[in-house]
Amino acid sequence: MIKDILRLLEIQDIDLKIIQLKELQVSLPQTLESLFKDIEAKKKDLADAQKNLQDTRVHQKNIEVDVDANKQTTIKYKNQLCQIKSNEQYRALVKEIETLEKKNTKLEDTILDYMMKAEEKQSSVKQAEENLKRSEQTLSNEEQKIKDRIVAVDNEIKELLAKRNILKENVSPKVMNVYDRTIQHKQPAVVPIHGNICQGCYMKLTPNDVNEVHKGHTLICCDNCVRILYYIPDHG
Ligand SMILES: [Zn+2]
């Protein structure tokens, strides 16, 4: 039995490694995926920032067109002033000109506001460009490494399984069955006892079980956690 146990411990080492590697088989592609998603998000941020800047510039341009139109009208009205005969019409037109000029002063302030906004938005665009560049750099640094690691993990699992198959040949099928069933639910599945305590669940074992584990002639499992128990004086 103790020989079976020693081989089981080797198999268990392999199985625990395989379990970790299988977790990597899941998480590595997820990591890669998240790098691609990050770039998509950064591209969207950049497009949003560019659209924002563009909108601001369009608003600014529209107001500039209004200001120009008002200026043209003002010039036209000023030219008309000298041809007006009636005082009343003259005053009305002067008032009209004043109104247009006041309006333009306000509009020019608004243009200044938009120019300042455009400057802020321009720096947001620059920031978004830098963020995208950084994400692309991260992907180009990591992509191949992760892909290589995925291949390496697959190969490592294959090698470990081959090793496991060889070791398995030298364990009695009955013991192997019990082990295979247990490792699915309990990792580790093979644990030592210290004194009369199972080192899997830390519960007390019956004196009879402790005795049998010490003898090492039959397969003894913990009554509480069903793990396979062993005792090796060096380890015990
Ligand atoms: Zn136990």
Boltz pocket constraint, residues with backbone or C-beta under 6 A from the ligand:
constraints:
  - pocket:
      binder: B
      contacts: [[A, 198], [A, 199], [A, 200], [A, 201], [A, 202], [A, 203], [A, 222], [A, 223], [A, 224], [A, 225], [A, 226], [A, 227]]
      max_distance: 6.0
